[in-house]
């Protein structure tokens, strides 16, 4: 991880956005948390929309709760801004974010993949993101809460995600077109479609080299992700992802967290991280580097 950039991001002025309790809409028997009707006499909040009628997802967003919370971003009073709680370090995958916190995803590995995962824990310094490679999907969004924002730009044909972390860019056509052949990438290939007011993105064609987090959870080239972006009010996006990988997981991994709108005076900052970073002289020998740890 680029510690200089983490320091810059940790010093970003913290704006506390109050969490709004919203009714979420969902299809029957989907297994996802579904939306409930607005109370009698109270209409559902009007969503901002583009001229074509689809919800307008544009703006600067930051993950607010759920997902990976592996870093400690502290303040003088001991608050861990990354984990949404006071004191201590993030617990890897935690609910975080206070009320409405989300249960961490469960990983059930095949026996062979479980052995590989155990070994990767020992080789944590090999995490590709620590070497400034693209995080992949869904990790590009599943960063510790309050750390890296993402800018969403949208028109009638495309939705683009511009991430501060690694300056990662995803351009998603929304015509439900087919994935290309003979193409593999860190972020795979994304193809979107609208299901009512939810943007559904099908992602495949991964290169099999990404990790899902700093805790050594991983996928291979057989990874497939189905993402759902639902604008539940003008300042909240519900993000859901289903990750399948038959050679790694016994069953699909479910992920769910919220993105909150960042105040307009904020912006994406420069992220100085050079792909393929191999500064092993700064790693200790027990972490695979050349430097001896001080006793």
N, C-alpha and C positions, 0 to 999 in steps of 0.2 A: 504494500500500500504506500502511496506517496505521502509521507508524513508531513511534508511542507504544505501540501494542499489540504490535508486534514486539519492542520493548524489554522490555515486561512479560513476553512469552512467553519471550524469550531468558533472562530472569532466573529462570524457573521452575526449581526444583531438578531437576537431571538425574538420572534413575534409569536405570541401565543394566540392561536386561532381557536375560538371556542368550538367544541364539537357539537354539531347539531344532530339531534336524533331524527332520523328520516325513515319513512316507510319505503322499503325496497320492493321492486316489482320482480316477480320471477315466474317461470313457467311451472305448471303442476308437475309433480313427480321428477323434477330435475335434480333433487338432492341438495340444491343450493339454498341458502337462506333467502326467503322470498319476501317480496314486498307485501306490506299489509295496506289495506285501504285506509285513506285518511279518515280521521274521526268525523262523525256526523256534524255537519255545519261548518267544517273546515276543509277548504280545497287544497289539493296537493300544490306544492310550490311550482310556479311556472319555470320551465327550463329555458335557458338561452338557446336559440336555434339558428341554423344557417338558412338561407333562402330556400334550400331544397327540403327543409323540414326536419333534418336530422339534428340531434343535440350538438351544440357548439362546445367542443372540448378544449378549445384554444385557451392558452394561458400558461403560466408558470406554476408547476405543481411540485409538492414534496410529500413523500410518504410520511404518514403521521402515526400509524399504529400497526402492530403485527409484523410478521416476517422476521428477518434476521436482525438481531441486535447485538452484534459481537464486539462493538467498540465502546470505549468509555469517552464520552465528550463531556468534560466536566466544567462546572462553574465554581466560584469561590465558596459557595455554600454547600458543596458536595453533591449537587444535583447532577445525575447522569442524563444529559439531554438526549442521548442516543436511545436510552432504554425507557424513557418516560417515567423514571422513578428517582428516588433519592438514594444516594450512596451506593457503594459497590460497583462492580463492573457488570456490563451487559452479560446476560446468561446464554449467549449464543442465539437460540431461537426462543424468543419469549413473546408473550402477548403484548406487553408494553402499551403505552398510550392511554392508560387509565380506563374509564368506562367505555364499554364497547370493544375492549381489547380482544384480539383474535387468537385462538388456540394455534400453537405452532403446527406446521405440517408434519405428518408422520412418514418416515422412510422405512420401508420393508424391503431389504435387499435379498437378492438371490445369494446362496452360500458363497459362490465365487466372488460376487461383487462385494459382499460383506467383508471378505478377507482383504480385498483390494482397498476398501474404504479404511479399514483399520491401519493398513500400511501407509495410506496417504495422510492419516493423522500424524504419523511420525515424520512424514516428509512435507509438512505444511508449507515450507518455504517454496515448494514447487507450484503453489497456487498461481495459475496463469495471470490472474488480476494483479497479483503482487509484482508481476513482471510487465505490467502495463498493457496486457492484451485485453481485447474487448471482453466484457463480462459474460456475454451470451444472454439467453432468455430462459427463465424470467429474472435472472440475477441483475440485469441492467436496471430494473425497477426495484428489486428487492435488496436495496442498500439499507444500511442502518438509518432509522428514522431521523429526520432533521439534519441530514448530512448533505446529500447531493440533490439538487432540483432537476426537473426535466421540463423542457419547453415543448408544448404541443402546438403544431401548426396544421391547419385543416382546410380543405376545400371540398368540392363536390366529388372529387375523384381520388384524393389521397389524404392520409393522415401521416404526419411526420413527427417523430419523437427525437428531440435534440437533447441528449443527456450531457450534464456537466462532467460527470465521471467519464474519463477516457475520451471525452468529446465524441462519444458513441452516437451514431445517427441511424435511425431506422425509418425508411420511407415505405409506407404500407398502402398499396393500391386497395381500394374498397370495392372492386368489381368482382370479387370472388374468383379471380382468374387462377389458372393452374400454376403449380410450382414448376420452375425450370428443371431440366434434366442435366445431369453431370455438373452440378454446382453445389459446393459445400462451403460453409462460412462459419465464423465464430457466432454470429447472430442468426445463422440459418437464413431462411427466406420466409417472409411474412406476406400473407394474403388475407385481406379483410372482407367483411360483409356486414351489413346491418341486419339485426334481428330486432325489429321494433326500435326501441331507443337504446339498444345495447350494441356497441361495436364488438364484433367477434373476429378474432384474428387467429388464423391457422398458421403455425410456424413449424417448418421442417427443414431438411437439407443442412443439418448441423455438421461441423467437422469433428465432433466427438472429443474435443480437447478442453471444454470448459468445466469448471466446478460450479456447483450451485451456491456455495457460500465458503466462508473462511473455516468452517468446521469440517471440511473435506468431503461433504456430500457431493456426489458427482453424477455425471451422465456420460453416455458414449454417443457414437454416430447414429444410433437408432432412436435418439430422443425425438419426441414429438410434443408440442405444446399447443394447447387451445386456451387463448386468453379472452377475457370478457371485460370490457370497459363500460361501466354504467354510470352516467351522470345522475346522481340522486338528488342533488340540489346545485345551485349555482357555484358553490364552493367546495363540493365533495365529489370525488370519483371513487366508486367501488371497483377495485381490481380483483379479478379472480383468474387463477391459472390452474389448469390440469396438465400435469407432466407425466407422460407415459414413456417407458423405455423398457421393452420386454427382456433385454439382456442384462439389465441392472436391477430393476424393481419388480417385486412380486405383484404389486398392484399400483395403480396410478397414485401420484402424489398430488394432493389438493392444497392450494395456497390461496389466501384471501387477505387483503388489507386495504386500507383507504389512502387516497391521495388527497391532500388539502391544498386549496389554492394559496399561492404565495402572494403577499402584497405587491402591488404593481411597481413600487419603488425598488424592489429587488431585481436581480438579473443573474444570468449564468456568468460565472467567473472563469478565468483562464485556469485550465487544469494541465499543469506541466508534468507529464509522465511520458517517457519515451518507450514505445513498444519494444519488448525484448530486453528490458532492463536486466542486467546480470552483474550488479554491483556486489559480487560475492565477498569483496574485501570488507564489506560492512556487515556481513552475516557472521555469526559465531560458528566455530567448527562444528558444534553440536547441531546447528541448523543447516549444515551443508556448505558453509562458507569457509573463509580462511582466517578469521579473526578468533583469537582465543578469549573466552569469557573471563573477565577479571574475577579473581577469587576473593 
